[in-house]
Amino acid sequence: MPEFRLDAPARRTPPGEQRIGRPRLLCPAEPDMLHRLVGEEGVSVTEAARRPKVDCSIAYAVLAARSAAD
């Protein structure tokens, strides 16, 4: 029975579907990378968030906090 319970979430989420749960946090270097991509290179926030595989809402929050601190 324990094997079934460990395998159940993988079967409920089909390949390519969005995972349910808390978005991934950023490591210490990733906010700098997001700021550089959006500010200096002109990449959209959505595309910049895809590179470290974080949610767009986290990217917007990190960039807003950084611009408020500047």
mmCIF file as Biopython writes it, N, C-alpha, C and O atoms, coordinates in Angstrom:
data_model
#
loop_
_atom_site.group_PDB
_atom_site.id
_atom_site.type_symbol
_atom_site.label_atom_id
_atom_site.label_alt_id
_atom_site.label_comp_id
_atom_site.label_asym_id
_atom_site.label_entity_id
_atom_site.label_seq_id
_atom_site.pdbx_PDB_ins_code
_atom_site.Cartn_x
_atom_site.Cartn_y
_atom_site.Cartn_z
_atom_site.occupancy
_atom_site.B_iso_or_equiv
_atom_site.auth_seq_id
_atom_site.auth_asym_id
_atom_site.pdbx_PDB_model_num
ATOM 1   N N  . MET A ? 1  ? 0.793  -1.202 0.000   1.0 0.0 1  A 1 
ATOM 2   C CA . MET A ? 1  ? 0.000  0.000  0.000   1.0 0.0 1  A 1 
ATOM 3   C C  . MET A ? 1  ? 0.841  1.275  0.000   1.0 0.0 1  A 1 
ATOM 4   O O  . MET A ? 1  ? 0.433  2.234  -0.654  1.0 0.0 1  A 1 
ATOM 5   N N  . PRO A ? 2  ? 1.976  1.358  0.677   1.0 0.0 2  A 1 
ATOM 6   C CA . PRO A ? 2  ? 2.765  2.587  0.637   1.0 0.0 2  A 1 
ATOM 7   C C  . PRO A ? 2  ? 3.246  2.947  -0.772  1.0 0.0 2  A 1 
ATOM 8   O O  . PRO A ? 2  ? 3.336  4.131  -1.099  1.0 0.0 2  A 1 
ATOM 9   N N  . GLU A ? 3  ? 3.557  1.953  -1.614  1.0 0.0 3  A 1 
ATOM 10  C CA . GLU A ? 3  ? 4.003  2.247  -2.962  1.0 0.0 3  A 1 
ATOM 11  C C  . GLU A ? 3  ? 2.907  2.961  -3.751  1.0 0.0 3  A 1 
ATOM 12  O O  . GLU A ? 3  ? 3.180  3.867  -4.539  1.0 0.0 3  A 1 
ATOM 13  N N  . PHE A ? 4  ? 1.671  2.538  -3.526  1.0 0.0 4  A 1 
ATOM 14  C CA . PHE A ? 4  ? 0.550  3.163  -4.214  1.0 0.0 4  A 1 
ATOM 15  C C  . PHE A ? 4  ? 0.436  4.630  -3.812  1.0 0.0 4  A 1 
ATOM 16  O O  . PHE A ? 4  ? 0.207  5.488  -4.665  1.0 0.0 4  A 1 
ATOM 17  N N  . ARG A ? 5  ? 0.588  4.919  -2.555  1.0 0.0 5  A 1 
ATOM 18  C CA . ARG A ? 5  ? 0.439  6.300  -2.089  1.0 0.0 5  A 1 
ATOM 19  C C  . ARG A ? 5  ? 1.569  7.189  -2.598  1.0 0.0 5  A 1 
ATOM 20  O O  . ARG A ? 5  ? 1.339  8.367  -2.872  1.0 0.0 5  A 1 
ATOM 21  N N  . LEU A ? 6  ? 2.771  6.663  -2.729  1.0 0.0 6  A 1 
ATOM 22  C CA . LEU A ? 6  ? 3.866  7.466  -3.252  1.0 0.0 6  A 1 
ATOM 23  C C  . LEU A ? 6  ? 3.716  7.715  -4.747  1.0 0.0 6  A 1 
ATOM 24  O O  . LEU A ? 6  ? 4.148  8.749  -5.255  1.0 0.0 6  A 1 
ATOM 25  N N  . ASP A ? 7  ? 3.119  6.793  -5.432  1.0 0.0 7  A 1 
ATOM 26  C CA . ASP A ? 7  ? 2.971  6.895  -6.879  1.0 0.0 7  A 1 
ATOM 27  C C  . ASP A ? 7  ? 1.716  7.677  -7.288  1.0 0.0 7  A 1 
ATOM 28  O O  . ASP A ? 7  ? 1.625  8.124  -8.431  1.0 0.0 7  A 1 
ATOM 29  N N  . ALA A ? 8  ? 0.776  7.845  -6.405  1.0 0.0 8  A 1 
ATOM 30  C CA . ALA A ? 8  ? -0.505 8.458  -6.748  1.0 0.0 8  A 1 
ATOM 31  C C  . ALA A ? 8  ? -0.381 9.894  -7.260  1.0 0.0 8  A 1 
ATOM 32  O O  . ALA A ? 8  ? -1.022 10.204 -8.265  1.0 0.0 8  A 1 
ATOM 33  N N  . PRO A ? 9  ? 0.403  10.806 -6.639  1.0 0.0 9  A 1 
ATOM 34  C CA . PRO A ? 9  ? 0.475  12.169 -7.177  1.0 0.0 9  A 1 
ATOM 35  C C  . PRO A ? 9  ? 1.045  12.219 -8.582  1.0 0.0 9  A 1 
ATOM 36  O O  . PRO A ? 9  ? 0.628  13.056 -9.382  1.0 0.0 9  A 1 
ATOM 37  N N  . ALA A ? 10 ? 1.986  11.348 -8.901  1.0 0.0 10 A 1 
ATOM 38  C CA . ALA A ? 10 ? 2.561  11.336 -10.239 1.0 0.0 10 A 1 
ATOM 39  C C  . ALA A ? 10 ? 1.520  10.922 -11.275 1.0 0.0 10 A 1 
ATOM 40  O O  . ALA A ? 10 ? 1.534  11.423 -12.400 1.0 0.0 10 A 1 
ATOM 41  N N  . ARG A ? 11 ? 0.636  10.031 -10.916 1.0 0.0 11 A 1 
ATOM 42  C CA . ARG A ? 11 ? -0.399 9.604  -11.858 1.0 0.0 11 A 1 
ATOM 43  C C  . ARG A ? 11 ? -1.498 10.641 -11.998 1.0 0.0 11 A 1 
ATOM 44  O O  . ARG A ? 11 ? -2.123 10.734 -13.054 1.0 0.0 11 A 1 
ATOM 45  N N  . ARG A ? 12 ? -1.748 11.422 -10.957 1.0 0.0 12 A 1 
ATOM 46  C CA . ARG A ? 12 ? -2.808 12.429 -11.034 1.0 0.0 12 A 1 
ATOM 47  C C  . ARG A ? 12 ? -2.398 13.629 -11.870 1.0 0.0 12 A 1 
ATOM 48  O O  . ARG A ? 12 ? -3.266 14.334 -12.385 1.0 0.0 12 A 1 
ATOM 49  N N  . THR A ? 13 ? -1.100 13.885 -12.023 1.0 0.0 13 A 1 
ATOM 50  C CA . THR A ? 13 ? -0.623 15.014 -12.801 1.0 0.0 13 A 1 
ATOM 51  C C  . THR A ? 13 ? -0.067 14.498 -14.121 1.0 0.0 13 A 1 
ATOM 52  O O  . THR A ? 13 ? 1.041  13.963 -14.158 1.0 0.0 13 A 1 
ATOM 53  N N  . PRO A ? 14 ? -0.820 14.651 -15.201 1.0 0.0 14 A 1 
ATOM 54  C CA . PRO A ? 14 ? -0.343 14.161 -16.499 1.0 0.0 14 A 1 
ATOM 55  C C  . PRO A ? 14 ? 0.901  14.928 -16.954 1.0 0.0 14 A 1 
ATOM 56  O O  . PRO A ? 14 ? 1.099  16.071 -16.544 1.0 0.0 14 A 1 
ATOM 57  N N  . PRO A ? 15 ? 1.730  14.325 -17.783 1.0 0.0 15 A 1 
ATOM 58  C CA . PRO A ? 15 ? 2.915  15.024 -18.290 1.0 0.0 15 A 1 
ATOM 59  C C  . PRO A ? 15 ? 2.525  16.296 -19.030 1.0 0.0 15 A 1 
ATOM 60  O O  . PRO A ? 15 ? 1.574  16.296 -19.812 1.0 0.0 15 A 1 
ATOM 61  N N  . GLY A ? 16 ? 3.250  17.370 -18.787 1.0 0.0 16 A 1 
ATOM 62  C CA . GLY A ? 16 ? 2.959  18.646 -19.436 1.0 0.0 16 A 1 
ATOM 63  C C  . GLY A ? 16 ? 1.965  19.510 -18.694 1.0 0.0 16 A 1 
ATOM 64  O O  . GLY A ? 16 ? 1.786  20.675 -19.048 1.0 0.0 16 A 1 
ATOM 65  N N  . GLU A ? 17 ? 1.323  18.985 -17.691 1.0 0.0 17 A 1 
ATOM 66  C CA . GLU A ? 17 ? 0.375  19.765 -16.902 1.0 0.0 17 A 1 
ATOM 67  C C  . GLU A ? 17 ? 1.114  20.582 -15.853 1.0 0.0 17 A 1 
ATOM 68  O O  . GLU A ? 17 ? 2.227  20.245 -15.450 1.0 0.0 17 A 1 
ATOM 69  N N  . GLN A ? 18 ? 0.480  21.651 -15.424 1.0 0.0 18 A 1 
ATOM 70  C CA . GLN A ? 18 ? 1.085  22.489 -14.402 1.0 0.0 18 A 1 
ATOM 71  C C  . GLN A ? 18 ? 0.996  21.807 -13.045 1.0 0.0 18 A 1 
ATOM 72  O O  . GLN A ? 18 ? -0.040 21.250 -12.684 1.0 0.0 18 A 1 
ATOM 73  N N  . ARG A ? 19 ? 2.092  21.858 -12.299 1.0 0.0 19 A 1 
ATOM 74  C CA . ARG A ? 19 ? 2.110  21.292 -10.960 1.0 0.0 19 A 1 
ATOM 75  C C  . ARG A ? 19 ? 1.324  22.173 -10.015 1.0 0.0 19 A 1 
ATOM 76  O O  . ARG A ? 19 ? 1.342  23.398 -10.130 1.0 0.0 19 A 1 
ATOM 77  N N  . ILE A ? 20 ? 0.644  21.553 -9.096  1.0 0.0 20 A 1 
ATOM 78  C CA . ILE A ? 20 ? -0.103 22.291 -8.088  1.0 0.0 20 A 1 
ATOM 79  C C  . ILE A ? 20 ? 0.773  22.385 -6.854  1.0 0.0 20 A 1 
ATOM 80  O O  . ILE A ? 20 ? 1.421  21.411 -6.473  1.0 0.0 20 A 1 
ATOM 81  N N  . GLY A ? 21 ? 0.795  23.537 -6.238  1.0 0.0 21 A 1 
ATOM 82  C CA . GLY A ? 21 ? 1.595  23.704 -5.028  1.0 0.0 21 A 1 
ATOM 83  C C  . GLY A ? 21 ? 2.231  25.069 -4.979  1.0 0.0 21 A 1 
ATOM 84  O O  . GLY A ? 21 ? 1.942  25.943 -5.796  1.0 0.0 21 A 1 
ATOM 85  N N  . ARG A ? 22 ? 3.090  25.234 -4.022  1.0 0.0 22 A 1 
ATOM 86  C CA . ARG A ? 22 ? 3.752  26.508 -3.817  1.0 0.0 22 A 1 
ATOM 87  C C  . ARG A ? 22 ? 4.806  26.735 -4.902  1.0 0.0 22 A 1 
ATOM 88  O O  . ARG A ? 22 ? 5.557  25.819 -5.236  1.0 0.0 22 A 1 
ATOM 89  N N  . PRO A ? 23 ? 4.865  27.961 -5.458  1.0 0.0 23 A 1 
ATOM 90  C CA . PRO A ? 23 ? 5.880  28.238 -6.470  1.0 0.0 23 A 1 
ATOM 91  C C  . PRO A ? 23 ? 7.291  28.145 -5.904  1.0 0.0 23 A 1 
ATOM 92  O O  . PRO A ? 23 ? 7.508  28.374 -4.714  1.0 0.0 23 A 1 
ATOM 93  N N  . ARG A ? 24 ? 8.238  27.811 -6.753  1.0 0.0 24 A 1 
ATOM 94  C CA . ARG A ? 24 ? 9.620  27.657 -6.342  1.0 0.0 24 A 1 
ATOM 95  C C  . ARG A ? 24 ? 10.216 29.007 -5.949  1.0 0.0 24 A 1 
ATOM 96  O O  . ARG A ? 24 ? 9.923  30.030 -6.568  1.0 0.0 24 A 1 
ATOM 97  N N  . LEU A ? 25 ? 11.053 28.998 -4.915  1.0 0.0 25 A 1 
ATOM 98  C CA . LEU A ? 25 ? 11.734 30.206 -4.482  1.0 0.0 25 A 1 
ATOM 99  C C  . LEU A ? 25 ? 12.999 30.415 -5.291  1.0 0.0 25 A 1 
ATOM 100 O O  . LEU A ? 25 ? 13.485 29.500 -5.957  1.0 0.0 25 A 1 
ATOM 101 N N  . LEU A ? 26 ? 13.522 31.616 -5.226  1.0 0.0 26 A 1 
ATOM 102 C CA . LEU A ? 26 ? 14.729 31.942 -5.965  1.0 0.0 26 A 1 
ATOM 103 C C  . LEU A ? 26 ? 15.970 31.745 -5.118  1.0 0.0 26 A 1 
ATOM 104 O O  . LEU A ? 26 ? 15.945 31.950 -3.905  1.0 0.0 26 A 1 
ATOM 105 N N  . CYS A ? 27 ? 17.055 31.347 -5.762  1.0 0.0 27 A 1 
ATOM 106 C CA . CYS A ? 27 ? 18.340 31.304 -5.061  1.0 0.0 27 A 1 
ATOM 107 C C  . CYS A ? 27 ? 18.884 32.735 -5.018  1.0 0.0 27 A 1 
ATOM 108 O O  . CYS A ? 27 ? 18.351 33.599 -5.715  1.0 0.0 27 A 1 
ATOM 109 N N  . PRO A ? 28 ? 19.910 33.015 -4.236  1.0 0.0 28 A 1 
ATOM 110 C CA . PRO A ? 28 ? 20.394 34.394 -4.076  1.0 0.0 28 A 1 
ATOM 111 C C  . PRO A ? 28 ? 20.848 35.088 -5.370  1.0 0.0 28 A 1 
ATOM 112 O O  . PRO A ? 28 ? 20.762 36.313 -5.448  1.0 0.0 28 A 1 
ATOM 113 N N  . ALA A ? 29 ? 21.318 34.372 -6.363  1.0 0.0 29 A 1 
ATOM 114 C CA . ALA A ? 29 ? 21.803 34.999 -7.596  1.0 0.0 29 A 1 
ATOM 115 C C  . ALA A ? 29 ? 20.686 35.287 -8.594  1.0 0.0 29 A 1 
ATOM 116 O O  . ALA A ? 29 ? 20.871 36.115 -9.486  1.0 0.0 29 A 1 
ATOM 117 N N  . GLU A ? 30 ? 19.557 34.643 -8.476  1.0 0.0 30 A 1 
ATOM 118 C CA . GLU A ? 30 ? 18.500 34.779 -9.484  1.0 0.0 30 A 1 
ATOM 119 C C  . GLU A ? 30 ? 17.806 36.141 -9.494  1.0 0.0 30 A 1 
ATOM 120 O O  . GLU A ? 30 ? 17.436 36.589 -10.579 1.0 0.0 30 A 1 
ATOM 121 N N  . PRO A ? 31 ? 17.601 36.832 -8.371  1.0 0.0 31 A 1 
ATOM 122 C CA . PRO A ? 31 ? 17.023 38.182 -8.479  1.0 0.0 31 A 1 
ATOM 123 C C  . PRO A ? 31 ? 17.895 39.130 -9.296  1.0 0.0 31 A 1 
ATOM 124 O O  . PRO A ? 31 ? 17.377 39.958 -10.046 1.0 0.0 31 A 1 
ATOM 125 N N  . ASP A ? 32 ? 19.215 39.015 -9.157  1.0 0.0 32 A 1 
ATOM 126 C CA . ASP A ? 32 ? 20.113 39.842 -9.961  1.0 0.0 32 A 1 
ATOM 127 C C  . ASP A ? 32 ? 19.964 39.522 -11.444 1.0 0.0 32 A 1 
ATOM 128 O O  . ASP A ? 32 ? 19.963 40.420 -12.287 1.0 0.0 32 A 1 
ATOM 129 N N  . MET A ? 33 ? 19.836 38.229 -11.754 1.0 0.0 33 A 1 
ATOM 130 C CA . MET A ? 33 ? 19.670 37.819 -13.136 1.0 0.0 33 A 1 
ATOM 131 C C  . MET A ? 33 ? 18.356 38.360 -13.704 1.0 0.0 33 A 1 
ATOM 132 O O  . MET A ? 33 ? 18.326 38.860 -14.828 1.0 0.0 33 A 1 
ATOM 133 N N  . LEU A ? 34 ? 17.264 38.261 -12.924 1.0 0.0 34 A 1 
ATOM 134 C CA . LEU A ? 34 ? 15.973 38.787 -13.385 1.0 0.0 34 A 1 
ATOM 135 C C  . LEU A ? 34 ? 16.056 40.285 -13.642 1.0 0.0 34 A 1 
ATOM 136 O O  . LEU A ? 34 ? 15.567 40.776 -14.660 1.0 0.0 34 A 1 
ATOM 137 N N  . HIS A ? 35 ? 16.670 40.998 -12.725 1.0 0.0 35 A 1 
ATOM 138 C CA . HIS A ? 35 ? 16.792 42.451 -12.863 1.0 0.0 35 A 1 
ATOM 139 C C  . HIS A ? 35 ? 17.617 42.806 -14.109 1.0 0.0 35 A 1 
ATOM 140 O O  . HIS A ? 35 ? 17.267 43.732 -14.842 1.0 0.0 35 A 1 
ATOM 141 N N  . ARG A ? 36 ? 18.704 42.076 -14.345 1.0 0.0 36 A 1 
ATOM 142 C CA . ARG A ? 36 ? 19.546 42.334 -15.507 1.0 0.0 36 A 1 
ATOM 143 C C  . ARG A ? 36 ? 18.801 42.037 -16.803 1.0 0.0 36 A 1 
ATOM 144 O O  . ARG A ? 36 ? 18.867 42.815 -17.754 1.0 0.0 36 A 1 
ATOM 145 N N  . LEU A ? 37 ? 18.093 40.912 -16.840 1.0 0.0 37 A 1 
ATOM 146 C CA . LEU A ? 37 ? 17.369 40.530 -18.058 1.0 0.0 37 A 1 
ATOM 147 C C  . LEU A ? 37 ? 16.286 41.536 -18.403 1.0 0.0 37 A 1 
ATOM 148 O O  . LEU A ? 37 ? 16.151 41.938 -19.558 1.0 0.0 37 A 1 
ATOM 149 N N  . VAL A ? 38 ? 15.515 41.943 -17.402 1.0 0.0 38 A 1 
ATOM 150 C CA . VAL A ? 38 ? 14.396 42.843 -17.664 1.0 0.0 38 A 1 
ATOM 151 C C  . VAL A ? 38 ? 14.884 44.271 -17.881 1.0 0.0 38 A 1 
ATOM 152 O O  . VAL A ? 38 ? 14.428 44.952 -18.800 1.0 0.0 38 A 1 
ATOM 153 N N  . GLY A ? 39 ? 15.805 44.724 -17.043 1.0 0.0 39 A 1 
ATOM 154 C CA . GLY A ? 39 ? 16.248 46.118 -17.111 1.0 0.0 39 A 1 
ATOM 155 C C  . GLY A ? 39 ? 17.210 46.412 -18.237 1.0 0.0 39 A 1 
ATOM 156 O O  . GLY A ? 39 ? 17.009 47.371 -18.982 1.0 0.0 39 A 1 
ATOM 157 N N  . GLU A ? 40 ? 18.253 45.611 -18.380 1.0 0.0 40 A 1 
ATOM 158 C CA . GLU A ? 40 ? 19.310 45.915 -19.338 1.0 0.0 40 A 1 
ATOM 159 C C  . GLU A ? 40 ? 19.095 45.280 -20.705 1.0 0.0 40 A 1 
ATOM 160 O O  . GLU A ? 40 ? 19.391 45.897 -21.728 1.0 0.0 40 A 1 
ATOM 161 N N  . GLU A ? 41 ? 18.590 44.071 -20.729 1.0 0.0 41 A 1 
ATOM 162 C CA . GLU A ? 41 ? 18.457 43.366 -22.007 1.0 0.0 41 A 1 
ATOM 163 C C  . GLU A ? 41 ? 17.075 43.510 -22.629 1.0 0.0 41 A 1 
ATOM 164 O O  . GLU A ? 41 ? 16.881 43.139 -23.787 1.0 0.0 41 A 1 
ATOM 165 N N  . GLY A ? 42 ? 16.115 44.040 -21.883 1.0 0.0 42 A 1 
ATOM 166 C CA . GLY A ? 42 ? 14.787 44.285 -22.435 1.0 0.0 42 A 1 
ATOM 167 C C  . GLY A ? 42 ? 13.924 43.055 -22.617 1.0 0.0 42 A 1 
ATOM 168 O O  . GLY A ? 42 ? 12.988 43.078 -23.416 1.0 0.0 42 A 1 
ATOM 169 N N  . VAL A ? 43 ? 14.210 41.984 -21.899 1.0 0.0 43 A 1 
ATOM 170 C CA . VAL A ? 43 ? 13.416 40.758 -21.977 1.0 0.0 43 A 1 
ATOM 171 C C  . VAL A ? 43 ? 12.144 40.958 -21.151 1.0 0.0 43 A 1 
ATOM 172 O O  . VAL A ? 43 ? 12.178 41.627 -20.118 1.0 0.0 43 A 1 
ATOM 173 N N  . SER A ? 44 ? 11.040 40.393 -21.590 1.0 0.0 44 A 1 
ATOM 174 C CA . SER A ? 44 ? 9.798  40.514 -20.828 1.0 0.0 44 A 1 
ATOM 175 C C  . SER A ? 44 ? 9.926  39.773 -19.502 1.0 0.0 44 A 1 
ATOM 176 O O  . SER A ? 44 ? 10.748 38.869 -19.357 1.0 0.0 44 A 1 
ATOM 177 N N  . VAL A ? 45 ? 9.103  40.170 -18.543 1.0 0.0 45 A 1 
ATOM 178 C CA . VAL A ? 45 ? 9.140  39.534 -17.227 1.0 0.0 45 A 1 
ATOM 179 C C  . VAL A ? 45 ? 8.748  38.066 -17.339 1.0 0.0 45 A 1 
ATOM 180 O O  . VAL A ? 45 ? 9.301  37.217 -16.640 1.0 0.0 45 A 1 
ATOM 181 N N  . THR A ? 46 ? 7.805  37.769 -18.206 1.0 0.0 46 A 1 
ATOM 182 C CA . THR A ? 46 ? 7.374  36.383 -18.387 1.0 0.0 46 A 1 
ATOM 183 C C  . THR A ? 46 ? 8.516  35.520 -18.905 1.0 0.0 46 A 1 
ATOM 184 O O  . THR A ? 46 ? 8.746  34.422 -18.398 1.0 0.0 46 A 1 
ATOM 185 N N  . GLU A ? 47 ? 9.229  36.006 -19.907 1.0 0.0 47 A 1 
ATOM 186 C CA . GLU A ? 47 ? 10.358 35.245 -20.462 1.0 0.0 47 A 1 
ATOM 187 C C  . GLU A ? 47 ? 11.494 35.154 -19.455 1.0 0.0 47 A 1 
ATOM 188 O O  . GLU A ? 47 ? 12.141 34.112 -19.352 1.0 0.0 47 A 1 
ATOM 189 N N  . ALA A ? 48 ? 11.748 36.217 -18.718 1.0 0.0 48 A 1 
ATOM 190 C CA . ALA A ? 48 ? 12.811 36.195 -17.708 1.0 0.0 48 A 1 
ATOM 191 C C  . ALA A ? 48 ? 12.470 35.207 -16.593 1.0 0.0 48 A 1 
ATOM 192 O O  . ALA A ? 48 ? 13.368 34.575 -16.037 1.0 0.0 48 A 1 
ATOM 193 N N  . ALA A ? 49 ? 11.203 35.066 -16.262 1.0 0.0 49 A 1 
ATOM 194 C CA . ALA A ? 49 ? 10.788 34.124 -15.215 1.0 0.0 49 A 1 
ATOM 195 C C  . ALA A ? 49 ? 10.901 32.682 -15.692 1.0 0.0 49 A 1 
ATOM 196 O O  . ALA A ? 49 ? 11.099 31.781 -14.878 1.0 0.0 49 A 1 
ATOM 197 N N  . ARG A ? 50 ? 10.782 32.452 -16.975 1.0 0.0 50 A 1 
ATOM 198 C CA . ARG A ? 50 ? 10.881 31.088 -17.498 1.0 0.0 50 A 1 
ATOM 199 C C  . ARG A ? 50 ? 12.297 30.541 -17.415 1.0 0.0 50 A 1 
ATOM 200 O O  . ARG A ? 50 ? 12.480 29.332 -17.276 1.0 0.0 50 A 1 
ATOM 201 N N  . ARG A ? 51 ? 13.285 31.392 -17.495 1.0 0.0 51 A 1 
ATOM 202 C CA . ARG A ? 51 ? 14.675 30.914 -17.507 1.0 0.0 51 A 1 
ATOM 203 C C  . ARG A ? 51 ? 15.063 30.222 -16.210 1.0 0.0 51 A 1 
ATOM 204 O O  . ARG A ? 51 ? 15.619 29.126 -16.275 1.0 0.0 51 A 1 
ATOM 205 N N  . PRO A ? 52 ? 14.800 30.803 -15.009 1.0 0.0 52 A 1 
ATOM 206 C CA . PRO A ? 52 ? 15.087 30.035 -13.787 1.0 0.0 52 A 1 
ATOM 207 C C  . PRO A ? 52 ? 13.924 29.151 -13.352 1.0 0.0 52 A 1 
ATOM 208 O O  . PRO A ? 52 ? 13.967 28.550 -12.278 1.0 0.0 52 A 1 
ATOM 209 N N  . LYS A ? 53 ? 12.869 29.068 -14.196 1.0 0.0 53 A 1 
ATOM 210 C CA . LYS A ? 53 ? 11.697 28.232 -13.934 1.0 0.0 53 A 1 
ATOM 211 C C  . LYS A ? 53 ? 10.981 28.628 -12.653 1.0 0.0 53 A 1 
ATOM 212 O O  . LYS A ? 53 ? 10.750 27.797 -11.773 1.0 0.0 53 A 1 
ATOM 213 N N  . VAL A ? 54 ? 10.628 29.925 -12.557 1.0 0.0 54 A 1 
ATOM 214 C CA . VAL A ? 54 ? 9.837  30.416 -11.437 1.0 0.0 54 A 1 
ATOM 215 C C  . VAL A ? 54 ? 8.537  30.982 -11.972 1.0 0.0 54 A 1 
ATOM 216 O O  . VAL A ? 54 ? 8.406  31.232 -13.171 1.0 0.0 54 A 1 
ATOM 217 N N  . ASP A ? 55 ? 7.591  31.182 -11.096 1.0 0.0 55 A 1 
ATOM 218 C CA . ASP A ? 55 ? 6.300  31.729 -11.455 1.0 0.0 55 A 1 
ATOM 219 C C  . ASP A ? 55 ? 6.439  33.222 -11.760 1.0 0.0 55 A 1 
ATOM 220 O O  . ASP A ? 55 ? 7.280  33.904 -11.175 1.0 0.0 55 A 1 
ATOM 221 N N  . CYS A ? 56 ? 5.611  33.721 -12.677 1.0 0.0 56 A 1 
ATOM 222 C CA . CYS A ? 56 ? 5.660  35.139 -13.034 1.0 0.0 56 A 1 
ATOM 223 C C  . CYS A ? 56 ? 5.366  36.037 -11.838 1.0 0.0 56 A 1 
ATOM 224 O O  . CYS A ? 56 ? 5.945  37.116 -11.719 1.0 0.0 56 A 1 
ATOM 225 N N  . SER A ? 57 ? 4.479  35.607 -10.961 1.0 0.0 57 A 1 
ATOM 226 C CA . SER A ? 57 ? 4.143  36.435 -9.803  1.0 0.0 57 A 1 
ATOM 227 C C  . SER A ? 57 ? 5.346  36.628 -8.896  1.0 0.0 57 A 1 
ATOM 228 O O  . SER A ? 57 ? 5.508  37.695 -8.304  1.0 0.0 57 A 1 
ATOM 229 N N  . ILE A ? 58 ? 6.194  35.608 -8.778  1.0 0.0 58 A 1 
ATOM 230 C CA . ILE A ? 58 ? 7.412  35.745 -7.980  1.0 0.0 58 A 1 
ATOM 231 C C  . ILE A ? 58 ? 8.362  36.711 -8.662  1.0 0.0 58 A 1 
ATOM 232 O O  . ILE A ? 58 ? 8.976  37.542 -7.992  1.0 0.0 58 A 1 
ATOM 233 N N  . ALA A ? 59 ? 8.496  36.623 -9.975  1.0 0.0 59 A 1 
ATOM 234 C CA . ALA A ? 59 ? 9.386  37.524 -10.706 1.0 0.0 59 A 1 
ATOM 235 C C  . ALA A ? 59 ? 8.928  38.968 -10.554 1.0 0.0 59 A 1 
ATOM 236 O O  . ALA A ? 59 ? 9.748  39.853 -10.309 1.0 0.0 59 A 1 
ATOM 237 N N  . TYR A ? 60 ? 7.624  39.220 -10.696 1.0 0.0 60 A 1 
ATOM 238 C CA . TYR A ? 60 ? 7.106  40.577 -10.516 1.0 0.0 60 A 1 
ATOM 239 C C  . TYR A ? 60 ? 7.352  41.078 -9.098  1.0 0.0 60 A 1 
ATOM 240 O O  . TYR A ? 60 ? 7.714  42.240 -8.913  1.0 0.0 60 A 1 
ATOM 241 N N  . ALA A ? 61 ? 7.163  40.230 -8.100  1.0 0.0 61 A 1 
ATOM 242 C CA . ALA A ? 61 ? 7.370  40.639 -6.711  1.0 0.0 61 A 1 
ATOM 243 C C  . ALA A ? 61 ? 8.838  40.952 -6.442  1.0 0.0 61 A 1 
ATOM 244 O O  . ALA A ? 61 ? 9.146  41.921 -5.748  1.0 0.0 61 A 1 
ATOM 245 N N  . VAL A ? 62 ? 9.745  40.143 -6.984  1.0 0.0 62 A 1 
ATOM 246 C CA . VAL A ? 62 ? 11.174 40.381 -6.790  1.0 0.0 62 A 1 
ATOM 247 C C  . VAL A ? 62 ? 11.585 41.688 -7.446  1.0 0.0 62 A 1 
ATOM 248 O O  . VAL A ? 62 ? 12.330 42.473 -6.860  1.0 0.0 62 A 1 
ATOM 249 N N  . LEU A ? 63 ? 11.102 41.924 -8.655  1.0 0.0 63 A 1 
ATOM 250 C CA . LEU A ? 63 ? 11.460 43.158 -9.357  1.0 0.0 63 A 1 
ATOM 251 C C  . LEU A ? 63 ? 10.848 44.384 -8.690  1.0 0.0 63 A 1 
ATOM 252 O O  . LEU A ? 63 ? 11.484 45.437 -8.649  1.0 0.0 63 A 1 
ATOM 253 N N  . ALA A ? 64 ? 9.634  44.271 -8.171  1.0 0.0 64 A 1 
ATOM 254 C CA . ALA A ? 64 ? 9.003  45.393 -7.479  1.0 0.0 64 A 1 
ATOM 255 C C  . ALA A ? 64 ? 9.737  45.708 -6.181  1.0 0.0 64 A 1 
ATOM 256 O O  . ALA A ? 64 ? 9.941  46.876 -5.851  1.0 0.0 64 A 1 
ATOM 257 N N  . ALA A ? 65 ? 10.130 44.686 -5.453  1.0 0.0 65 A 1 
ATOM 258 C CA . ALA A ? 65 ? 10.856 44.904 -4.209  1.0 0.0 65 A 1 
ATOM 259 C C  . ALA A ? 65 ? 12.214 45.533 -4.478  1.0 0.0 65 A 1 
ATOM 260 O O  . ALA A ? 65 ? 12.673 46.378 -3.709  1.0 0.0 65 A 1 
ATOM 261 N N  . ARG A ? 66 ? 12.845 45.132 -5.540  1.0 0.0 66 A 1 
ATOM 262 C CA . ARG A ? 66 ? 14.164 45.680 -5.870  1.0 0.0 66 A 1 
ATOM 263 C C  . ARG A ? 66 ? 14.058 47.128 -6.317  1.0 0.0 66 A 1 
ATOM 264 O O  . ARG A ? 66 ? 14.906 47.945 -5.961  1.0 0.0 66 A 1 
ATOM 265 N N  . SER A ? 67 ? 13.022 47.463 -7.099  1.0 0.0 67 A 1 
ATOM 266 C CA . SER A ? 67 ? 12.870 48.848 -7.544  1.0 0.0 67 A 1 
ATOM 267 C C  . SER A ? 67 ? 12.463 49.759 -6.379  1.0 0.0 67 A 1 
ATOM 268 O O  . SER A ? 67 ? 12.808 50.940 -6.365  1.0 0.0 67 A 1 
ATOM 269 N N  . ALA A ? 68 ? 11.733 49.213 -5.411  1.0 0.0 68 A 1 
ATOM 270 C CA . ALA A ? 68 ? 11.361 50.003 -4.233  1.0 0.0 68 A 1 
ATOM 271 C C  . ALA A ? 68 ? 12.575 50.264 -3.346  1.0 0.0 68 A 1 
ATOM 272 O O  . ALA A ? 68 ? 12.655 51.300 -2.686  1.0 0.0 68 A 1 
ATOM 273 N N  . ALA A ? 69 ? 13.524 49.318 -3.330  1.0 0.0 69 A 1 
ATOM 274 C CA . ALA A ? 69 ? 14.720 49.474 -2.502  1.0 0.0 69 A 1 
ATOM 275 C C  . ALA A ? 69 ? 15.705 50.455 -3.148  1.0 0.0 69 A 1 
ATOM 276 O O  . ALA A ? 69 ? 16.514 51.068 -2.451  1.0 0.0 69 A 1 
ATOM 277 N N  . ASP A ? 70 ? 15.640 50.604 -4.482  1.0 0.0 70 A 1 
ATOM 278 C CA . ASP A ? 70 ? 16.577 51.516 -5.170  1.0 0.0 70 A 1 
ATOM 279 C C  . ASP A ? 70 ? 16.200 52.928 -5.005  1.0 0.0 70 A 1 
ATOM 280 O O  . ASP A ? 70 ? 16.882 53.814 -5.520  1.0 0.0 70 A 1 
#
